[in-house]
Structures are given as structure tokens and as C-alpha cells.
Amino acid sequence: LPSNLTARRTLAGLLESRDPAAVVKLLEPLAAGEDAASHLALARAYRRADRLADALESYRQLLLRRAQDAALMLEAGELADLRAAFLQASDQDHLII
């Protein structure tokens, strides 16, 4: 894996649609720092990799630092709604079985 920030982001962009799990592996080390762009990219990668709880936690961390960012709030809210719908559907599937 490349150690350079730019190289990791470039590779993540290339893999974005084909291998979301690989993108997560590339971006997780970058999110250890304070770079908000890396945290946002990781949150989005978690979402594409169907790791909704991890994505929500990443958005929560971002919102702690950027509480006035309306676009970020909207994106996090849409994900929270998606996860709630998924959990509700999962609960209903258990009732049918």
C-alpha cells in the first residue's frame, strides 16, 4: 500500500466503484490524523462497503468538528435514515420467518 497521502487518495478513487473494502483499507490509516477530507472520504467508503455503523460513527466524528456544515449534516442524516430503514426491514424479516 502506498504511504503517500496523495497516492492513497488517487488509488482509492480508482478503486471506488470496484472494491469498496479495498478503499476502506487505504483510507483508514489516513483518518487517524486531523484531515477532515480523509475522514469524509472514509465515511463515504464505509457507506459504499455497507459498513453503515462505521460510516455513521465517522460522520458523527466529523460533525463534532464541523457542526455548522449543512451539507455534511444532510449526508449524515440520509445515511441515518438508510440505516434505520435497513434495521426496520431486518426486524420485519425475522418476524416473517
Kinemage of the C-alpha trace (Angstrom):
@kinemage 1
@onewidth
@group {chain A} dominant
@subgroup {mainchain}
@vectorlist {calphas} color= white
{ca leu a 1} P 0.000 0.000 0.000
{ca pro a 2} L 1.298 3.458 -0.800
{ca ser a 3} L 2.327 5.593 2.174
{ca asn a 4} L 1.920 8.921 0.392
{ca leu a 5} L -1.373 10.690 1.135
{ca thr a 6} L -1.936 11.741 -2.474
{ca ala a 7} L -1.126 8.282 -3.817
{ca arg a 8} L -3.567 6.642 -1.398
{ca arg a 9} L -6.347 9.047 -2.321
{ca thr a 10} L -5.685 8.540 -6.030
{ca leu a 11} L -5.713 4.762 -5.692
{ca ala a 12} L -8.872 4.957 -3.559
{ca gly a 13} L -10.558 6.976 -6.302
{ca leu a 14} L -9.619 4.380 -8.900
{ca leu a 15} L -10.920 1.506 -6.773
{ca glu a 16} L -14.023 3.323 -5.545
{ca ser a 17} L -16.609 1.575 -7.703
{ca arg a 18} L -14.894 -1.806 -7.983
{ca asp a 19} L -13.656 -2.627 -4.493
{ca pro a 20} L -15.115 -0.595 -1.616
{ca ala a 21} L -13.418 -2.804 1.002
{ca ala a 22} L -10.004 -2.038 -0.508
{ca val a 23} L -10.801 1.659 -0.420
{ca val a 24} L -11.582 1.379 3.293
{ca lys a 25} L -8.196 -0.286 3.881
{ca leu a 26} L -6.461 2.516 2.007
{ca leu a 27} L -8.245 5.314 3.834
{ca glu a 28} L -8.420 4.043 7.423
{ca pro a 29} L -4.780 4.939 8.208
{ca leu a 30} L -5.335 8.451 6.852
{ca ala a 31} L -8.296 9.053 9.150
{ca ala a 32} L -6.047 8.703 12.194
{ca gly a 33} L -4.943 12.289 11.543
{ca glu a 34} L -6.878 15.525 11.695
{ca asp a 35} L -7.531 15.833 7.951
{ca ala a 36} L -11.298 16.300 7.569
{ca ala a 37} L -11.177 15.376 3.869
{ca ser a 38} L -9.722 11.959 4.732
{ca his a 39} L -12.372 11.409 7.393
{ca leu a 40} L -15.136 12.294 4.944
{ca ala a 41} L -13.682 10.036 2.254
{ca leu a 42} L -13.525 7.200 4.784
{ca ala a 43} L -17.140 7.773 5.885
{ca arg a 44} L -18.239 7.551 2.267
{ca ala a 45} L -16.108 4.448 1.701
{ca tyr a 46} L -17.659 2.756 4.733
{ca arg a 47} L -21.081 3.530 3.277
{ca arg a 48} L -20.202 2.023 -0.120
{ca ala a 49} L -18.784 -1.038 1.654
{ca asp a 50} L -22.110 -1.444 3.528
{ca arg a 51} L -20.453 -0.706 6.859
{ca leu a 52} L -23.211 1.637 7.909
{ca ala a 53} L -22.421 1.726 11.646
{ca asp a 54} L -18.805 2.643 10.895
{ca ala a 55} L -19.949 5.268 8.404
{ca leu a 56} L -22.303 6.828 10.944
{ca glu a 57} L -19.547 6.946 13.554
{ca ser a 58} L -17.242 8.651 11.054
{ca tyr a 59} L -19.917 11.226 10.270
{ca arg a 60} L -20.505 11.755 13.998
{ca gln a 61} L -16.798 12.474 14.495
{ca leu a 62} L -16.809 14.890 11.567
{ca leu a 63} L -19.869 16.711 12.863
{ca leu a 64} L -18.189 17.229 16.220
{ca arg a 65} L -15.609 19.349 14.384
{ca arg a 66} L -17.844 20.817 11.670
{ca ala a 67} L -21.203 21.262 13.404
{ca gln a 68} L -22.259 24.110 11.104
{ca asp a 69} L -21.670 22.170 7.865
{ca ala a 70} L -25.188 21.798 6.458
{ca ala a 71} L -24.140 19.549 3.560
{ca leu a 72} L -22.369 17.212 5.982
{ca met a 73} L -25.432 17.135 8.255
{ca leu a 74} L -27.644 16.294 5.288
{ca glu a 75} L -25.333 13.488 4.139
{ca ala a 76} L -25.152 12.041 7.663
{ca gly a 77} L -28.921 12.317 8.058
{ca glu a 78} L -29.575 10.485 4.800
{ca leu a 79} L -27.276 7.691 5.958
{ca ala a 80} L -29.003 7.507 9.344
{ca asp a 81} L -32.368 7.198 7.579
{ca leu a 82} L -30.989 4.464 5.326
{ca arg a 83} L -29.632 2.518 8.293
{ca ala a 84} L -32.912 2.878 10.196
{ca ala a 85} L -34.845 1.560 7.192
{ca phe a 86} L -32.406 -1.331 6.860
{ca leu a 87} L -32.731 -2.223 10.546
{ca gln a 88} L -36.505 -1.996 10.359
{ca ala a 89} L -36.577 -4.277 7.305
{ca ser a 90} L -34.259 -6.731 9.060
{ca asp a 91} L -36.585 -6.828 12.075
{ca gln a 92} L -39.584 -7.484 9.830
{ca asp a 93} L -37.740 -10.318 8.069
{ca his a 94} L -37.259 -12.018 11.434
{ca leu a 95} L -40.972 -11.764 12.150
{ca ile a 96} L -41.847 -13.478 8.868
{ca ile a 97} L -39.555 -16.454 9.437
